Amino acid sequence: MKIVVLMKEVPDTWGDRTLDLETGLLNRAGSDLVLDEITERALEVALTHRDSNPGTEVVLLAVGPATVPNSLRKGLAMGADRAVHVHDDALLGADLTLTAETLAAAIRHIGFDLVVAGNLSTDGGGGVLPSMLAELLGVAGISSLSTVEITDSTVAGRRNIESGAFEVSAALPAVISITEALPDARFSNFKGIMAAKKKPFETLSLADLGIAVDENAGRSIIIAVAQRPARTAGIRIEDDGDAGQQIADFLIQNQLIKGRS
C-alpha cells in the first residue's frame, strides 16, 4: 500500500503572524517556519498503519517555497520513506484551486492508495482542500475523522458533527482528512535524523506536472488588505437602577436581540 501524506510548512503559531500589506500574502519571514501540527498527526496515522503493515510506503508531499525541504526532513526523520516537494515561483500566492490542481497532479505522479491530510491548516483555514482533491482525483473523500482504521481495501472512521457522531467508510483509493482528536506525532530520534539525510527527496516544478498557469484564468485574487484597527475602549455602564435596561438597549441597537414591536 502507498499512503501519501500532505504536509504543510506554516509560521509557528507561537510567533507573530502578519500579512504583507502590499501583496496581501502571509509574511512568512515574521516567525519560525514549522510543519503544521495537524499534518504531523496525519503522518502519525500513516506511520501507525505501517508499523503493523510492513509493506506500506509512506510518501510526504508538500507545495511551497524553497524553505519547505528543511521542514520535510523532520517528517522523514519521524519515519516517512520519501518526500516530494513541488516548488515553482508561479505558485506564490496560489489560491485553493491552483493548490488543489497542483497537489492532485503530484499525487497522480506519485501514485497512491490513500491520501491523508489535516482538516484545517493554521495559516489559511480554508478546510476544503481534501474534498477538492477527492473530486479532482475521482475517488471517495471522507473529511474530519476523529478515528481512522485502514485495511487493504477500505478506510473507515468516526466523524463528529454538532448533532452527534457517525461511522463512515470508503473503498480505496480514497482521500481522508483528520482532526486533532488523533494522537500527537511521534518524536524523531538521532537514528531517524541521520537516516532522513539519505532518504529519496524529489523536487518537481509545475512544468514537470504538466500544469501551465494562465494569469488570465480567473482564479481568486486579493484586491485589498488592511491592518486590523486597534481595539477601542468598550462602553461602560454605571448601574443607577437601570443597568438592565441599558444592556437590553445596547443589545437591540447592535441587533443581538430583537426588541418588542
Phi, psi and omega in degrees: 000143177243121179249123176261125180251124179279124180246152179219132175270129184224159171296139180303129182293345178279348180259182178282137177237119183227160175262144171286117186288347177272318183262339184080004182266158178295134178279096185282349178272357185282344179204174180296147178259132183220166171289135177300133185301323182294329178285331174294322177294323177298319177297321179298323176302314181293317182292323178298318177296318182294329180305324181254003178223082188304339181280003183277137174250131180249119183244128177272141178223129178218147172246132180167186185287186186293346180281344188302319181306325179299321179286320181297330178300330177296317178297323177294321179293331178289338176139355178299154186276323179201171184222150177230129180239123175262116183229124180201134181300333180291348180271357179300121181075018182301140177276182184297325182293316179291321178298315180295318179298320180292313180297319179299317179296320179293322179295320176297321178299319182285320190088146184200155166251326181214137173248129180242129181224165170280158184278337187202122180277154183278347182258348182233307175078022179292315176072012183244352187301315179302319179292323177297320179295317179302318179295314182293326181275348179071034180233172178291148177229134176232125185252155170056054178276136176262347171220153181221132173231126184242130173242185180294338185233351184219164169227139183216166178176184180254137178242123182260132174231177184300326184271359179150202180225148177215155181270137180228157178207161179207151175281147175281149003285155183203167174238132177230155169235149185238161180252179180286001174289341178285158186299155173299156178288152177289159177273146174277147177251179184299320179298318179294321180296318180290321180293329182299330182293338184255358183282151181301136180221116184248134177247129183239150173253172176297324178296322178299330182265000179074028181252126176250126182267118178260116182297341181256022185282354176081025177287165182290143179224162175269125181258344178199148177211143180214153178290142179297132181295152179296148179291137179260164180294144180280179179272128180261128180251120175267131183272103174250028181100352181235023182300321180299318180294320179299318180295316179298318179297320179297316181294321178294316181298327181264013175058033177270336171220164178262136175276172180287138179277000000 
